[in-house]
Amino acid sequence: MTFNWRIVMAPRRLIEYVTAHEACHLIHNNHSQGFWRLLARVMPDCETRRIELAVEGAKFQL
Ligand SMILES: [Zn+2]
């Protein structure tokens, strides 16, 4: 897994989201329904965090 170094400046819950997202890509190398189902299983509030990342991520140039 590779990460944008700027992620270290983000709130912990967004770092957790990015980490879980990338970990799920180890199983599903795409954004298929299976990928999102898996992510939701390991992180039930992933949709909330995804939206937060879309909003907050711009601050950190992610
Ligand atoms: Zn992805």
N, CA, C, O and the ligand as a Tripos MOL2 file, in Angstrom:
@<TRIPOS>MOLECULE
protein
  249   247    63     0     0
PROTEIN
NO_CHARGES

@<TRIPOS>ATOM
      1 N           0.8430   -1.1780    0.0000 N.3       1 MET1
      2 CA          0.0000    0.0000    0.0000 C.3       1 MET1
      3 C           0.8870    1.2400    0.0000 C.2       1 MET1
      4 O           1.9230    1.2770    0.6650 O.2       1 MET1
      5 N           0.4770    2.2330   -0.7380 N.am      2 THR2
      6 CA          1.1790    3.5030   -0.7270 C.3       2 THR2
      7 C           0.1910    4.5950   -0.3370 C.2       2 THR2
      8 O          -0.9970    4.5210   -0.6470 O.2       2 THR2
      9 N           0.7090    5.6110    0.3520 N.am      3 PHE3
     10 CA         -0.1240    6.6970    0.8370 C.3       3 PHE3
     11 C           0.5120    8.0300    0.4880 C.2       3 PHE3
     12 O           1.7360    8.1550    0.4410 O.2       3 PHE3
     13 N          -0.3160    9.0080    0.2490 N.am      4 ASN4
     14 CA          0.1520   10.3830    0.1200 C.3       4 ASN4
     15 C           0.6660   10.8010    1.5040 C.2       4 ASN4
     16 O          -0.0620   10.6670    2.4870 O.2       4 ASN4
     17 N           1.8970   11.3020    1.6030 N.am      5 TRP5
     18 CA          2.4770   11.6350    2.9080 C.3       5 TRP5
     19 C           1.6470   12.6770    3.6560 C.2       5 TRP5
     20 O           1.7050   12.7460    4.8840 O.2       5 TRP5
     21 N           0.8850   13.4800    2.9360 N.am      6 ARG6
     22 CA          0.1050   14.5310    3.6010 C.3       6 ARG6
     23 C          -1.0010   13.9580    4.4860 C.2       6 ARG6
     24 O          -1.5810   14.6710    5.3050 O.2       6 ARG6
     25 N          -1.2900   12.6690    4.3180 N.am      7 ILE7
     26 CA         -2.3320   12.0500    5.1190 C.3       7 ILE7
     27 C          -2.0080   12.1600    6.6150 C.2       7 ILE7
     28 O          -2.9200   12.1390    7.4410 O.2       7 ILE7
     29 N          -0.7210   12.2780    6.9750 N.am      8 VAL8
     30 CA         -0.3480   12.3670    8.3940 C.3       8 VAL8
     31 C          -0.9370   13.6050    9.0540 C.2       8 VAL8
     32 O          -1.0370   13.6600   10.2790 O.2       8 VAL8
     33 N          -1.3330   14.6070    8.2570 N.am      9 MET9
     34 CA         -1.8960   15.8360    8.8170 C.3       9 MET9
     35 C          -3.4130   15.7210    9.0120 C.2       9 MET9
     36 O          -4.0270   16.5950    9.6250 O.2       9 MET9
     37 N          -3.9990   14.6760    8.5060 N.am     10 ALA10
     38 CA         -5.4550   14.5170    8.5730 C.3      10 ALA10
     39 C          -5.8700   13.9590    9.9320 C.2      10 ALA10
     40 O          -5.0580   13.3440   10.6240 O.2      10 ALA10
     41 N          -7.1370   14.1710   10.3210 N.am     11 PRO11
     42 CA         -7.6460   13.5810   11.5680 C.3      11 PRO11
     43 C          -7.5440   12.0550   11.5080 C.2      11 PRO11
     44 O          -7.6240   11.4470   10.4400 O.2      11 PRO11
     45 N          -7.3640   11.4620   12.6850 N.am     12 ARG12
     46 CA         -7.1700   10.0170   12.7740 C.3      12 ARG12
     47 C          -8.2700    9.2280   12.0600 C.2      12 ARG12
     48 O          -7.9850    8.2250   11.4060 O.2      12 ARG12
     49 N          -9.5220    9.6730   12.1800 N.am     13 ARG13
     50 CA        -10.6210    8.8980   11.5940 C.3      13 ARG13
     51 C         -10.5160    8.8730   10.0660 C.2      13 ARG13
     52 O         -10.9830    7.9300    9.4260 O.2      13 ARG13
     53 N          -9.9060    9.9050    9.4850 N.am     14 LEU14
     54 CA         -9.7370    9.9100    8.0310 C.3      14 LEU14
     55 C          -8.5430    9.0580    7.6230 C.2      14 LEU14
     56 O          -8.5640    8.4190    6.5710 O.2      14 LEU14
     57 N          -7.5040    9.0460    8.4500 N.am     15 ILE15
     58 CA         -6.3750    8.1370    8.2000 C.3      15 ILE15
     59 C          -6.8680    6.6930    8.2530 C.2      15 ILE15
     60 O          -6.4840    5.8620    7.4300 O.2      15 ILE15
     61 N          -7.7310    6.4060    9.2420 N.am     16 GLU16
     62 CA         -8.2940    5.0520    9.3600 C.3      16 GLU16
     63 C          -9.1030    4.7070    8.1080 C.2      16 GLU16
     64 O          -9.0270    3.5840    7.6100 O.2      16 GLU16
     65 N          -9.8770    5.6690    7.6000 N.am     17 TYR17
     66 CA        -10.6780    5.4220    6.4010 C.3      17 TYR17
     67 C          -9.7800    5.0940    5.2160 C.2      17 TYR17
     68 O         -10.0160    4.1180    4.5030 O.2      17 TYR17
     69 N          -8.7500    5.9090    5.0070 N.am     18 VAL18
     70 CA         -7.8570    5.7000    3.8610 C.3      18 VAL18
     71 C          -7.1580    4.3400    3.9820 C.2      18 VAL18
     72 O          -6.9940    3.6280    2.9910 O.2      18 VAL18
     73 N          -6.7480    3.9900    5.2070 N.am     19 THR19
     74 CA         -6.0780    2.7090    5.4230 C.3      19 THR19
     75 C          -7.0250    1.5460    5.1320 C.2      19 THR19
     76 O          -6.6460    0.5910    4.4550 O.2      19 THR19
     77 N          -8.2590    1.6240    5.6440 N.am     20 ALA20
     78 CA         -9.2330    0.5560    5.3930 C.3      20 ALA20
     79 C          -9.5540    0.4750    3.9100 C.2      20 ALA20
     80 O          -9.6720   -0.6200    3.3600 O.2      20 ALA20
     81 N          -9.6970    1.6170    3.2610 N.am     21 HIS21
     82 CA         -9.9830    1.6740    1.8260 C.3      21 HIS21
     83 C          -8.8780    0.9630    1.0420 C.2      21 HIS21
     84 O          -9.1520    0.1220    0.1860 O.2      21 HIS21
     85 N          -7.6380    1.3080    1.3440 N.am     22 GLU22
     86 CA         -6.5130    0.6970    0.6250 C.3      22 GLU22
     87 C          -6.3990   -0.7830    0.9430 C.2      22 GLU22
     88 O          -6.0750   -1.5810    0.0640 O.2      22 GLU22
     89 N          -6.6600   -1.1600    2.1830 N.am     23 ALA23
     90 CA         -6.6010   -2.5810    2.5530 C.3      23 ALA23
     91 C          -7.6430   -3.3780    1.7670 C.2      23 ALA23
     92 O          -7.3650   -4.4970    1.3370 O.2      23 ALA23
     93 N          -8.8210   -2.8230    1.5770 N.am     24 CYS24
     94 CA         -9.8690   -3.5150    0.8100 C.3      24 CYS24
     95 C          -9.4660   -3.6580   -0.6560 C.2      24 CYS24
     96 O          -9.8990   -4.5880   -1.3370 O.2      24 CYS24
     97 N          -8.6380   -2.7370   -1.1360 N.am     25 HIS25
     98 CA         -8.1460   -2.8530   -2.5180 C.3      25 HIS25
     99 C          -7.1920   -4.0310   -2.6820 C.2      25 HIS25
    100 O          -6.9480   -4.4650   -3.8080 O.2      25 HIS25
    101 N          -6.6500   -4.5560   -1.5930 N.am     26 LEU26
    102 CA         -5.8160   -5.7490   -1.6930 C.3      26 LEU26
    103 C          -6.6520   -6.9470   -2.1140 C.2      26 LEU26
    104 O          -6.1260   -7.9110   -2.6700 O.2      26 LEU26
    105 N          -7.9510   -6.8870   -1.8510 N.am     27 ILE27
    106 CA         -8.8680   -7.9760   -2.2250 C.3      27 ILE27
    107 C          -9.6140   -7.6320   -3.5020 C.2      27 ILE27
    108 O          -9.7500   -8.4750   -4.3890 O.2      27 ILE27
    109 N         -10.0970   -6.4080   -3.6030 N.am     28 HIS28
    110 CA        -10.8100   -5.9400   -4.7980 C.3      28 HIS28
    111 C         -10.0180   -4.7890   -5.3980 C.2      28 HIS28
    112 O         -10.0120   -3.6860   -4.8500 O.2      28 HIS28
    113 N          -9.3520   -5.0360   -6.5140 N.am     29 ASN29
    114 CA         -8.5340   -3.9940   -7.1410 C.3      29 ASN29
    115 C          -9.3970   -3.1030   -8.0450 C.2      29 ASN29
    116 O          -9.0600   -2.8670   -9.2050 O.2      29 ASN29
    117 N         -10.4930   -2.6230   -7.5020 N.am     30 ASN30
    118 CA        -11.4380   -1.8010   -8.2630 C.3      30 ASN30
    119 C         -12.4010   -1.1550   -7.2570 C.2      30 ASN30
    120 O         -12.2470   -1.3110   -6.0460 O.2      30 ASN30
    121 N         -13.3770   -0.4390   -7.7730 N.am     31 HIS31
    122 CA        -14.4160    0.1250   -6.9060 C.3      31 HIS31
    123 C         -15.7560   -0.5260   -7.2130 C.2      31 HIS31
    124 O         -16.7730    0.1510   -7.3630 O.2      31 HIS31
    125 N         -15.7390   -1.8350   -7.3030 N.am     32 SER32
    126 CA        -16.9480   -2.6000   -7.5930 C.3      32 SER32
    127 C         -17.8790   -2.6190   -6.3720 C.2      32 SER32
    128 O         -17.5120   -2.1680   -5.2870 O.2      32 SER32
    129 N         -19.0740   -3.1450   -6.5730 N.am     33 GLN33
    130 CA        -20.0020   -3.2910   -5.4410 C.3      33 GLN33
    131 C         -19.3860   -4.1690   -4.3630 C.2      33 GLN33
    132 O         -19.5830   -3.9290   -3.1720 O.2      33 GLN33
    133 N         -18.6370   -5.1900   -4.7810 N.am     34 GLY34
    134 CA        -17.9840   -6.0720   -3.8170 C.3      34 GLY34
    135 C         -16.9830   -5.3230   -2.9510 C.2      34 GLY34
    136 O         -16.8580   -5.5770   -1.7530 O.2      34 GLY34
    137 N         -16.2680   -4.3890   -3.5870 N.am     35 PHE35
    138 CA        -15.3220   -3.5680   -2.8320 C.3      35 PHE35
    139 C         -16.0490   -2.7590   -1.7720 C.2      35 PHE35
    140 O         -15.6510   -2.7660   -0.6070 O.2      35 PHE35
    141 N         -17.1150   -2.0600   -2.1610 N.am     36 TRP36
    142 CA        -17.8300   -1.1920   -1.2000 C.3      36 TRP36
    143 C         -18.5240   -2.0040   -0.1210 C.2      36 TRP36
    144 O         -18.6140   -1.5660    1.0260 O.2      36 TRP36
    145 N         -19.0170   -3.1900   -0.4810 N.am     37 ARG37
    146 CA        -19.6250   -4.0720    0.5370 C.3      37 ARG37
    147 C         -18.5940   -4.4770    1.5760 C.2      37 ARG37
    148 O         -18.8620   -4.4450    2.7770 O.2      37 ARG37
    149 N         -17.3920   -4.8660    1.0970 N.am     38 LEU38
    150 CA        -16.3270   -5.2690    2.0140 C.3      38 LEU38
    151 C         -15.9240   -4.1070    2.9190 C.2      38 LEU38
    152 O         -15.7650   -4.2820    4.1270 O.2      38 LEU38
    153 N         -15.7620   -2.9340    2.3380 N.am     39 LEU39
    154 CA        -15.3680   -1.7660    3.1320 C.3      39 LEU39
    155 C         -16.4240   -1.4550    4.1870 C.2      39 LEU39
    156 O         -16.0930   -1.1210    5.3250 O.2      39 LEU39
    157 N         -17.6900   -1.5640    3.8070 N.am     40 ALA40
    158 CA        -18.7740   -1.2940    4.7650 C.3      40 ALA40
    159 C         -18.8040   -2.3360    5.8750 C.2      40 ALA40
    160 O         -19.2290   -2.0460    6.9930 O.2      40 ALA40
    161 N         -18.3540   -3.5470    5.5680 N.am     41 ARG41
    162 CA        -18.3360   -4.5980    6.5870 C.3      41 ARG41
    163 C         -17.2260   -4.3290    7.6170 C.2      41 ARG41
    164 O         -17.4290   -4.5260    8.8150 O.2      41 ARG41
    165 N         -16.0600   -3.8810    7.1470 N.am     42 VAL42
    166 CA        -14.9510   -3.6390    8.0770 C.3      42 VAL42
    167 C         -15.0460   -2.2520    8.7330 C.2      42 VAL42
    168 O         -14.4690   -2.0200    9.7950 O.2      42 VAL42
    169 N         -15.7830   -1.3350    8.0850 N.am     43 MET43
    170 CA        -15.9100    0.0250    8.6290 C.3      43 MET43
    171 C         -17.3440    0.4920    8.3460 C.2      43 MET43
    172 O         -17.6010    1.1330    7.3270 O.2      43 MET43
    173 N         -18.2780    0.1650    9.2580 N.am     44 PRO44
    174 CA        -19.6950    0.4500    8.9980 C.3      44 PRO44
    175 C         -20.0090    1.9210    8.6970 C.2      44 PRO44
    176 O         -20.9730    2.2000    7.9840 O.2      44 PRO44
    177 N         -19.2230    2.8620    9.2200 N.am     45 ASP45
    178 CA        -19.4910    4.2760    8.9500 C.3      45 ASP45
    179 C         -18.6080    4.8140    7.8170 C.2      45 ASP45
    180 O         -18.3190    6.0090    7.7540 O.2      45 ASP45
    181 N         -18.1920    3.9190    6.9320 N.am     46 CYS46
    182 CA        -17.2690    4.3280    5.8600 C.3      46 CYS46
    183 C         -17.8580    5.4140    4.9630 C.2      46 CYS46
    184 O         -17.1240    6.2730    4.4740 O.2      46 CYS46
    185 N         -19.1690    5.3890    4.7420 N.am     47 GLU47
    186 CA        -19.7520    6.3900    3.8510 C.3      47 GLU47
    187 C         -19.6410    7.7870    4.4610 C.2      47 GLU47
    188 O         -19.3490    8.7580    3.7620 O.2      47 GLU47
    189 N         -19.8740    7.8770    5.7650 N.am     48 THR48
    190 CA        -19.7160    9.1580    6.4560 C.3      48 THR48
    191 C         -18.2810    9.6350    6.3560 C.2      48 THR48
    192 O         -18.0230   10.8070    6.0820 O.2      48 THR48
    193 N         -17.3450    8.7190    6.5810 N.am     49 ARG49
    194 CA        -15.9220    9.0920    6.5310 C.3      49 ARG49
    195 C         -15.5080    9.4360    5.1040 C.2      49 ARG49
    196 O         -14.6750   10.3170    4.8940 O.2      49 ARG49
    197 N         -16.0900    8.7380    4.1160 N.am     50 ARG50
    198 CA        -15.7570    9.0290    2.7220 C.3      50 ARG50
    199 C         -16.1490   10.4680    2.3780 C.2      50 ARG50
    200 O         -15.4060   11.1830    1.7050 O.2      50 ARG50
    201 N         -17.3230   10.8770    2.8480 N.am     51 ILE51
    202 CA        -17.7850   12.2360    2.5880 C.3      51 ILE51
    203 C         -16.8960   13.2360    3.3240 C.2      51 ILE51
    204 O         -16.5330   14.2780    2.7770 O.2      51 ILE51
    205 N         -16.5490   12.9080    4.5710 N.am     52 GLU52
    206 CA        -15.6500   13.7930    5.3300 C.3      52 GLU52
    207 C         -14.3160   13.9580    4.6120 C.2      52 GLU52
    208 O         -13.7620   15.0560    4.5600 O.2      52 GLU52
    209 N         -13.8090   12.8710    4.0660 N.am     53 LEU53
    210 CA        -12.5320   12.9400    3.3520 C.3      53 LEU53
    211 C         -12.6650   13.8080    2.1040 C.2      53 LEU53
    212 O         -11.7560   14.5700    1.7740 O.2      53 LEU53
    213 N         -13.7930   13.6930    1.4150 N.am     54 ALA54
    214 CA        -14.0030   14.5060    0.2200 C.3      54 ALA54
    215 C         -14.0060   15.9870    0.5770 C.2      54 ALA54
    216 O         -13.5080   16.8140   -0.1870 O.2      54 ALA54
    217 N         -14.5740   16.3260    1.7490 N.am     55 VAL55
    218 CA        -14.6500   17.7190    2.1900 C.3      55 VAL55
    219 C         -13.3310   18.1700    2.8060 C.2      55 VAL55
    220 O         -12.7690   19.1960    2.4220 O.2      55 VAL55
    221 N         -12.8420   17.3750    3.7790 N.am     56 GLU56
    222 CA        -11.6540   17.7520    4.5440 C.3      56 GLU56
    223 C         -10.3530   17.5050    3.7840 C.2      56 GLU56
    224 O          -9.3530   18.1800    4.0260 O.2      56 GLU56
    225 N         -10.3670   16.5500    2.8730 N.am     57 GLY57
    226 CA         -9.1470   16.1720    2.1720 C.3      57 GLY57
    227 C          -8.5150   17.3200    1.4090 C.2      57 GLY57
    228 O          -7.2950   17.3670    1.2500 O.2      57 GLY57
    229 N          -9.3360   18.2430    0.9390 N.am     58 ALA58
    230 CA         -8.8020   19.3850    0.1800 C.3      58 ALA58
    231 C          -7.8520   20.2220    1.0360 C.2      58 ALA58
    232 O          -6.9070   20.8220    0.5250 O.2      58 ALA58
    233 N          -8.1180   20.2540    2.3500 N.am     59 LYS59
    234 CA         -7.2400   21.0160    3.2570 C.3      59 LYS59
    235 C          -5.8270   20.4550    3.2690 C.2      59 LYS59
    236 O          -4.8470   21.1760    3.4560 O.2      59 LYS59
    237 N          -5.7550   19.1420    3.0640 N.am     60 PHE60
    238 CA         -4.4590   18.4660    3.1540 C.3      60 PHE60
    239 C          -3.9070   18.1130    1.7740 C.2      60 PHE60
    240 O          -2.9060   17.4050    1.6620 O.2      60 PHE60
    241 N          -4.5640   18.6090    0.7270 N.am     61 GLN61
    242 CA         -4.1730   18.3430   -0.6540 C.3      61 GLN61
    243 C          -4.0580   16.8390   -0.9130 C.2      61 GLN61
    244 O          -3.0910   16.3700   -1.5130 O.2      61 GLN61
    245 N          -5.0750   16.0900   -0.4430 N.am     62 LEU62
    246 CA         -5.0820   14.6380   -0.6360 C.3      62 LEU62
    247 C          -5.7050   14.2830   -1.9620 C.2      62 LEU62
    248 O          -5.8000   13.1040   -2.3030 O.2      62 LEU62
    249 ZN        -10.1180    3.1880   -4.0620 Zn       63 ZN63
@<TRIPOS>BOND
     1     1     2 1
     2     2     3 1
     3     3     4 2
     4     3     5 am
     5     5     6 1
     6     6     7 1
     7     7     8 2
     8     7     9 am
     9     9    10 1
    10    10    11 1
    11    11    12 2
    12    11    13 am
    13    13    14 1
    14    14    15 1
    15    15    16 2
    16    15    17 am
    17    17    18 1
    18    18    19 1
    19    19    20 2
    20    19    21 am
    21    21    22 1
    22    22    23 1
    23    23    24 2
    24    23    25 am
    25    25    26 1
    26    26    27 1
    27    27    28 2
    28    27    29 am
    29    29    30 1
    30    30    31 1
    31    31    32 2
    32    31    33 am
    33    33    34 1
    34    34    35 1
    35    35    36 2
    36    35    37 am
    37    37    38 1
    38    38    39 1
    39    39    40 2
    40    39    41 am
    41    41    42 1
    42    42    43 1
    43    43    44 2
    44    43    45 am
    45    45    46 1
    46    46    47 1
    47    47    48 2
    48    47    49 am
    49    49    50 1
    50    50    51 1
    51    51    52 2
    52    51    53 am
    53    53    54 1
    54    54    55 1
    55    55    56 2
    56    55    57 am
    57    57    58 1
    58    58    59 1
    59    59    60 2
    60    59    61 am
    61    61    62 1
    62    62    63 1
    63    63    64 2
    64    63    65 am
    65    65    66 1
    66    66    67 1
    67    67    68 2
    68    67    69 am
    69    69    70 1
    70    70    71 1
    71    71    72 2
    72    71    73 am
    73    73    74 1
    74    74    75 1
    75    75    76 2
    76    75    77 am
    77    77    78 1
    78    78    79 1
    79    79    80 2
    80    79    81 am
    81    81    82 1
    82    82    83 1
    83    83    84 2
    84    83    85 am
    85    85    86 1
    86    86    87 1
    87    87    88 2
    88    87    89 am
    89    89    90 1
    90    90    91 1
    91    91    92 2
    92    91    93 am
    93    93    94 1
    94    94    95 1
    95    95    96 2
    96    95    97 am
    97    97    98 1
    98    98    99 1
    99    99   100 2
   100    99   101 am
   101   101   102 1
   102   102   103 1
   103   103   104 2
   104   103   105 am
   105   105   106 1
   106   106   107 1
   107   107   108 2
   108   107   109 am
   109   109   110 1
   110   110   111 1
   111   111   112 2
   112   111   113 am
   113   113   114 1
   114   114   115 1
   115   115   116 2
   116   115   117 am
   117   117   118 1
   118   118   119 1
   119   119   120 2
   120   119   121 am
   121   121   122 1
   122   122   123 1
   123   123   124 2
   124   123   125 am
   125   125   126 1
   126   126   127 1
   127   127   128 2
   128   127   129 am
   129   129   130 1
   130   130   131 1
   131   131   132 2
   132   131   133 am
   133   133   134 1
   134   134   135 1
   135   135   136 2
   136   135   137 am
   137   137   138 1
   138   138   139 1
   139   139   140 2
   140   139   141 am
   141   141   142 1
   142   142   143 1
   143   143   144 2
   144   143   145 am
   145   145   146 1
   146   146   147 1
   147   147   148 2
   148   147   149 am
   149   149   150 1
   150   150   151 1
   151   151   152 2
   152   151   153 am
   153   153   154 1
   154   154   155 1
   155   155   156 2
   156   155   157 am
   157   157   158 1
   158   158   159 1
   159   159   160 2
   160   159   161 am
   161   161   162 1
   162   162   163 1
   163   163   164 2
   164   163   165 am
   165   165   166 1
   166   166   167 1
   167   167   168 2
   168   167   169 am
   169   169   170 1
   170   170   171 1
   171   171   172 2
   172   171   173 am
   173   173   174 1
   174   174   175 1
   175   175   176 2
   176   175   177 am
   177   177   178 1
   178   178   179 1
   179   179   180 2
   180   179   181 am
   181   181   182 1
   182   182   183 1
   183   183   184 2
   184   183   185 am
   185   185   186 1
   186   186   187 1
   187   187   188 2
   188   187   189 am
   189   189   190 1
   190   190   191 1
   191   191   192 2
   192   191   193 am
   193   193   194 1
   194   194   195 1
   195   195   196 2
   196   195   197 am
   197   197   198 1
   198   198   199 1
   199   199   200 2
   200   199   201 am
   201   201   202 1
   202   202   203 1
   203   203   204 2
   204   203   205 am
   205   205   206 1
   206   206   207 1
   207   207   208 2
   208   207   209 am
   209   209   210 1
   210   210   211 1
   211   211   212 2
   212   211   213 am
   213   213   214 1
   214   214   215 1
   215   215   216 2
   216   215   217 am
   217   217   218 1
   218   218   219 1
   219   219   220 2
   220   219   221 am
   221   221   222 1
   222   222   223 1
   223   223   224 2
   224   223   225 am
   225   225   226 1
   226   226   227 1
   227   227   228 2
   228   227   229 am
   229   229   230 1
   230   230   231 1
   231   231   232 2
   232   231   233 am
   233   233   234 1
   234   234   235 1
   235   235   236 2
   236   235   237 am
   237   237   238 1
   238   238   239 1
   239   239   240 2
   240   239   241 am
   241   241   242 1
   242   242   243 1
   243   243   244 2
   244   243   245 am
   245   245   246 1
   246   246   247 1
   247   247   248 2
@<TRIPOS>SUBSTRUCTURE
     1 MET1         2 RESIDUE 1 A MET
     2 THR2         6 RESIDUE 1 A THR
     3 PHE3        10 RESIDUE 1 A PHE
     4 ASN4        14 RESIDUE 1 A ASN
     5 TRP5        18 RESIDUE 1 A TRP
     6 ARG6        22 RESIDUE 1 A ARG
     7 ILE7        26 RESIDUE 1 A ILE
     8 VAL8        30 RESIDUE 1 A VAL
     9 MET9        34 RESIDUE 1 A MET
    10 ALA10       38 RESIDUE 1 A ALA
    11 PRO11       42 RESIDUE 1 A PRO
    12 ARG12       46 RESIDUE 1 A ARG
    13 ARG13       50 RESIDUE 1 A ARG
    14 LEU14       54 RESIDUE 1 A LEU
    15 ILE15       58 RESIDUE 1 A ILE
    16 GLU16       62 RESIDUE 1 A GLU
    17 TYR17       66 RESIDUE 1 A TYR
    18 VAL18       70 RESIDUE 1 A VAL
    19 THR19       74 RESIDUE 1 A THR
    20 ALA20       78 RESIDUE 1 A ALA
    21 HIS21       82 RESIDUE 1 A HIS
    22 GLU22       86 RESIDUE 1 A GLU
    23 ALA23       90 RESIDUE 1 A ALA
    24 CYS24       94 RESIDUE 1 A CYS
    25 HIS25       98 RESIDUE 1 A HIS
    26 LEU26      102 RESIDUE 1 A LEU
    27 ILE27      106 RESIDUE 1 A ILE
    28 HIS28      110 RESIDUE 1 A HIS
    29 ASN29      114 RESIDUE 1 A ASN
    30 ASN30      118 RESIDUE 1 A ASN
    31 HIS31      122 RESIDUE 1 A HIS
    32 SER32      126 RESIDUE 1 A SER
    33 GLN33      130 RESIDUE 1 A GLN
    34 GLY34      134 RESIDUE 1 A GLY
    35 PHE35      138 RESIDUE 1 A PHE
    36 TRP36      142 RESIDUE 1 A TRP
    37 ARG37      146 RESIDUE 1 A ARG
    38 LEU38      150 RESIDUE 1 A LEU
    39 LEU39      154 RESIDUE 1 A LEU
    40 ALA40      158 RESIDUE 1 A ALA
    41 ARG41      162 RESIDUE 1 A ARG
    42 VAL42      166 RESIDUE 1 A VAL
    43 MET43      170 RESIDUE 1 A MET
    44 PRO44      174 RESIDUE 1 A PRO
    45 ASP45      178 RESIDUE 1 A ASP
    46 CYS46      182 RESIDUE 1 A CYS
    47 GLU47      186 RESIDUE 1 A GLU
    48 THR48      190 RESIDUE 1 A THR
    49 ARG49      194 RESIDUE 1 A ARG
    50 ARG50      198 RESIDUE 1 A ARG
    51 ILE51      202 RESIDUE 1 A ILE
    52 GLU52      206 RESIDUE 1 A GLU
    53 LEU53      210 RESIDUE 1 A LEU
    54 ALA54      214 RESIDUE 1 A ALA
    55 VAL55      218 RESIDUE 1 A VAL
    56 GLU56      222 RESIDUE 1 A GLU
    57 GLY57      226 RESIDUE 1 A GLY
    58 ALA58      230 RESIDUE 1 A ALA
    59 LYS59      234 RESIDUE 1 A LYS
    60 PHE60      238 RESIDUE 1 A PHE
    61 GLN61      242 RESIDUE 1 A GLN
    62 LEU62      246 RESIDUE 1 A LEU
    63 ZN63       249 GROUP 0 **** ****
